[in-house]
Amino acid sequence: MTAAREVLTFDLEGEILAVDARDVREILDLVPVTRVPGARRFVDGLINVRGQIVPLADLRLKFGMSTPPPTVDTRIVVVETRVDGESGAVGLLADRVREVAELSAEAIAATPDIGLRWRPEYLRGIGKRDGELILLIDLENILANAGTRPGRTPEEA
């Protein structure tokens, strides 16, 4: 079990995901993306956020989800996180941003080892709120080794 926490919730292909609200720097409308040849497919773009170059991750690609075209609700959630041991900003594509919600310790359960389409190391827990399940994602583990590694192709996310 973990302590109560404030999270930003967002949709990704019908799932509700959450990141720690303290890590959210800002939420953006879609901006132009510069693709980076040879980068991992799920984090192959860069965006300009107020003069800072920020990698853009499409978690749908990491999780083997479909990638529909953007809609009027599509947003970029810019978060501060650690990637391969270094702190920095990363943009996350979201189908829709929901809200900042507080999850009590009692509403957060440990991640089961089986029965999920998600790898357990990508989740910090599962929250329950208003009859919905919220996946508390572990960005540090998801983004680990996000750069291209020798001997791997960009599609091997």
Secondary structure, DSSP 8 states (H G I E B T S, - for coil): ----EEEEEEEETTEEEEEEGGGEEEEE-----EE-TTS-GGG-EEEEETTEEEEEE-HHHHTT-------TT-EEEEEEEEETTEEEEEEEEESEEEEEEEE-GGGEE---SSS-SS-GGGEEEEEEETTEEEEEE-HHHHHTT-S--TT--TT--
